[in-house]
Amino acid sequence: MVKLFVGNLSYEVDEAELKALLERVGRVRDVYAPLDRVTQRRRGFAMVEVLTDADAKEIIREFNGYPLHGLAMRVDYAREREAVGVPAKGRYLHPPKRRPEPRPRRSKRSPAR
């Protein structure tokens, strides 16, 4: 199973339409087009699972740059998500500031009369 990234999609494109389009060329197992949490509309990209690498290559060759709803689709192999770690307790996001240099000592004054 191979995962593809399909980007630069119009907000009107739904999963069923995209799956029907891509199945013209290769065997598509699943299409996932995430929704924005706030607006509840499509985010403009989809993740597609195809059965074989040959199907993936054919879909990329055929549909990369394909105009759909006025936008040129971008189709490529999906990359793994980058891990975002949480800083360990006691560690700083920014390095701590250095201690200031000690001030030069003032000369001693004569006692007040």
BALUM-634284 format. One record per atom (N, C-alpha, C): y, x, z; residue in three letters. Coordinates in steps of 0.001 Angstrom, whole numbers, padded with zeros to 6 digits, always signed. Example, Ala and Ser with C-alpha at 12.3 -4.5 7.8 and 13.67 -1.06 7.14 Angstrom:
-005690+013190+007800ALA-004500+012300+007800ALA-003300+013200+007800ALA-002250+012850+007080SER-001060+013670+007140SER+000030+012900+007870SER
END
This chain:
-001171+000846+000000MET+000000+000000+000000MET+001241+000897+000000MET+002210+000552-000843VAL+003426+001346-001015VAL+004623+000443-000734VAL+005620+001002-000009LYS+006830+000239+000308LYS+007960+000688-000600LYS+008708-000289-001103LEU+009867-000037-001957LEU+011112-000612-001306LEU+012232+000036-001574PHE+013537-000456-001153PHE+014222-001028-002389PHE+014690-002258-002292VAL+015439-002889-003376VAL+016825-003183-002837VAL+017824-002493-003378GLY+019175-002629-002869GLY+020137-003173-003899GLY+021365-003372-003462ASN+022453-003905-004280ASN+022105-005292-004820ASN+021575-006123-003933LEU+021229-007496-004306LEU+022363-008439-003952LEU+022509-009468-004742SER+023474-010516-004444SER+022996-011285-003215SER+023933-011876-002471TYR+023561-012636-001284TYR+022792-013912-001629TYR+022851-014343-002875GLU+022160-015562-003282GLU+020683-015337-003590GLU+020259-014091-003755VAL+018862-013804-004113VAL+017987-014016-002882VAL+016958-014857-003031ASP+016035-015064-001922ASP+014711-014361-002193ASP+013836-014372-001200GLU+012577-013630-001278GLU+011671-014143-002397GLU+011600-015449-002576ALA+010724-016025-003588ALA+011179-015630-004999ALA+012475-015661-005241GLU+013000-015291-006549GLU+012732-013818-006854GLU+012939-012958-005863LEU+012716-011533-006055LEU+011236-011232-006276LEU+010383-011891-005524LYS+008940-011681-005682LYS+008478-012119-007068LYS+008953-013268-007547ALA+008578-013743-008882ALA+009048-012776-009965ALA+010231-012202-009790LEU+010759-011257-010762LEU+009917-009981-010801LEU+009618-009415-009636LEU+008876-008158-009584LEU+007414-008311-009981LEU+006842-009498-009791GLU+005439-009713-010158GLU+005222-009770-011660GLU+006275-009790-012432ARG+006120-009707-013886ARG+005507-008367-014285ARG+005760-007340-013468VAL+005351-005976-013817VAL+004199-005478-012955VAL+004218-005762-011652GLY+003203-005228-010748GLY+002779-006249-009713GLY+001752-005887-008953ARG+001233-006784-007912ARG+002015-006565-006621ARG+002734-007601-006193VAL+003576-007543-004995VAL+002828-008229-003862VAL+002721-007529-002736ARG+002036-008091-001572ARG+002995-008890-000704ARG+004200-008331-000436ASP+005134-009000+000460ASP+006563-008590+000121ASP+007512-009510+000369VAL+008938-009236+000206VAL+009629-009672+001482VAL+010465-008782+002035TYR+011219-009098+003242TYR+012690-008805+002985TYR+013508-009847+003015ALA+014953-009718+002848ALA+015607-010141+004161ALA+016067-009187+004979PRO+016590-009530+006304PRO+017907-010299+006246PRO+018146-011064+007309LEU+019378-011831+007454LEU+020304-011127+008433LEU+021603-011297+008229ASP+022595-010790+009171ASP+022527-011640+010435ASP+022587-011006+011589ARG+022452-011734+012854ARG+023599-012703+013110ARG+024785-012339+012682VAL+025959-013161+012980VAL+026152-014252+011932VAL+026178-013869+010653THR+026497-014825+009595THR+025278-015575+009069THR+024070-015087+009367GLN+022825-015697+008908GLN+022722-015769+007392GLN+023323-014808+006701ARG+023141-014734+005253ARG+022454-013413+004925ARG+021956-013302+003717ARG+021228-012104+003299ARG+022116-010875+003416ARG+021483-009715+003644ARG+022233-008481+003845ARG+022382-007661+002569ARG+021796-008087+001451GLY+022007-007394+000186GLY+020931-006392-000160GLY+019829-006377+000594PHE+018706-005519+000247PHE+017415-006187+000674PHE+016292-005634+000206ALA+014976-006166+000560ALA+013980-005026+000620ALA+012942-005217+001415MET+011824-004289+001490MET+010636-004976+000821MET+010002-004266-000101VAL+008918-004846-000894VAL+007669-003996-000718VAL+006533-004646-000464GLU+005254-003957-000384GLU+004464-004265-001643GLU+004002-003219-002325VAL+003163-003381-003504VAL+001801-002762-003212VAL+000800-003147-003997LEU-000564-002746-003684LEU-000883-001298-004036LEU-000416-000812-005182THR-000780+000546-005592THR+000459+001350-005977THR+000277+002665-006018ASP+001365+003546-006426ASP+001712+003335-007900ASP+000724+003003-008712ALA+000984+002740-010132ALA+001884+001521-010295ALA+001640+000476-009496ASP+002507-000710-009532ASP+003924-000343-009094ASP+004033+000486-008073ALA+005348+000892-007576ALA+006114+001660-008648ALA+005468+002608-009300LYS+006127+003384-010351LYS+006582+002491-011493LYS+005764+001537-011862GLU+006106+000629-012964GLU+007287-000274-012590GLU+007304-000773-011346ILE+008411-001617-010892ILE+009704-000809-010848ILE+009644+000415-010337ILE+010838+001260-010288ILE+011346+001543-011699ILE+010446+001889-012596ARG+010841+002201-013975ARG+011474+000993-014656ARG+010905-000175-014422GLU+011351-001379-015120GLU+012624-001996-014521GLU+012758-001964-013188PHE+013820-002746-012555PHE+014943-001931-011920PHE+014878-000617-011894ASN+015988+000162-011358ASN+017158+000053-012340ASN+018246-000554-011897GLY+019403-000796-012758GLY+019375-002146-013452GLY+018362-002956-013194TYR+018227-004284-013804TYR+019325-005209-013272TYR+020062-005890-014180PRO+021128-006790-013703PRO+020547-008114-013184PRO+020876-008442-011939LEU+020411-009689-011333LEU+021599-010324-010617LEU+021989-011506-011055HIS+023153-012211-010522HIS+024414-011356-010612HIS+024542-010611-011678GLY+025744-009826-011916GLY+025787-008462-011249GLY+024735-008070-010531LEU+024686-006761-009883LEU+023480-005972-010377LEU+023663-004677-010566ALA+022562-003814-011002ALA+021703-003458-009791ALA+020440-003897-009784MET+019546-003629-008663MET+019258-002133-008553MET+019029-001686-007340ARG+018594-000310-007093ARG+017197-000382-006493ARG+016217+000193-007169VAL+014837+000155-006708VAL+014349+001585-006543VAL+013805+001879-005350ASP+013319+003225-005063ASP+012276+003143-003958ASP+011556+004244-003750TYR+010599+004298-002650TYR+011357+004193-001329TYR+010785+003468-000367ALA+011409+003313+000942ALA+011205+004583+001750ALA+012231+004952+002516ARG+012141+006105+003409ARG+011809+005618+004803ARG+011237+006492+005594GLU+010956+006158+006990GLU+012276+006066+007750GLU+012314+005202+008733ARG+013508+005069+009553ARG+013687+006312+010397ARG+014924+006718+010556GLU+015220+007870+011399GLU+015212+007432+012848GLU+014566+008216+013678ALA+014488+007889+015097ALA+015837+008162+015762ALA+016268+007208+016543VAL+017508+007355+017283VAL+017125+007419+018747VAL+017284+008589+019347GLY+016886+008774+020737GLY+018000+008429+021697GLY+017617+008051+022885VAL+018571+007772+023944VAL+018724+009054+024745VAL+019941+009442+025075PRO+020099+010673+025841PRO+019403+010570+027191PRO+018810+011664+027619ALA+018124+011691+028910ALA+019136+011547+030038ALA+018659+011067+031157LYS+019544+010852+032303LYS+020150+012186+032739LYS+021435+012184+032965GLY+022107+013386+033409GLY+022630+014248+032277GLY+022285+013916+031041ARG+022797+014690+029911ARG+024018+013988+029345ARG+024893+014770+028794TYR+026135+014226+028265TYR+026037+014101+026761TYR+026736+013116+026223LEU+026831+012997+024779LEU+027693+014110+024212LEU+028687+014530+025010HIS+029571+015613+024610HIS+029431+016716+025642HIS+029528+017957+025257PRO+029401+019028+026254PRO+030518+018952+027286PRO+030215+019305+028531PRO+031255+019236+029563PRO+032355+020249+029291PRO+033541+019932+029787LYS+034672+020836+029592LYS+034494+022061+030481LYS+035041+023168+030037ARG+034974+024387+030827ARG+035997+024328+031955ARG+035734+025115+032975ARG+036704+025217+034058ARG+037935+025946+033549ARG+039096+025533+034007PRO+040303+026242+033566PRO+040353+027641+034172PRO+041038+028490+033487GLU+041219+029852+033995GLU+042020+029787+035283GLU+041742+030681+036248PRO+042518+030646+037498PRO+043977+031018+037235PRO+044851+030384+038001ARG+046277+030647+037845ARG+046606+032035+038402ARG+047575+032685+037816PRO+047976+033966+038393PRO+048642+033724+039750PRO+048392+034634+040676ARG+048941+034470+042022ARG+050428+034754+042013ARG+051133+033970+042816ARG+052567+034200+042928ARG+052831+035371+043879ARG+053902+036003+043645SER+054261+037105+044557SER+054664+036514+045890SER+054440+037285+046950LYS+054752+036791+048281LYS+056271+036740+048470LYS+056691+035690+049098ARG+058109+035508+049368ARG+058457+036105+050740ARG+059671+036451+050870SER+060113+036902+052182SER+060242+035695+053084SER+059998+035879+054391PRO+060086+034733+055301PRO+061490+034132+055339PRO+061549+032844+055509ALA+062820+032150+055545ALA+063550+032458+056833ALA+064825+032652+056810ARG+065599+032981+058001ARG+066410+031846+058449ARG
END
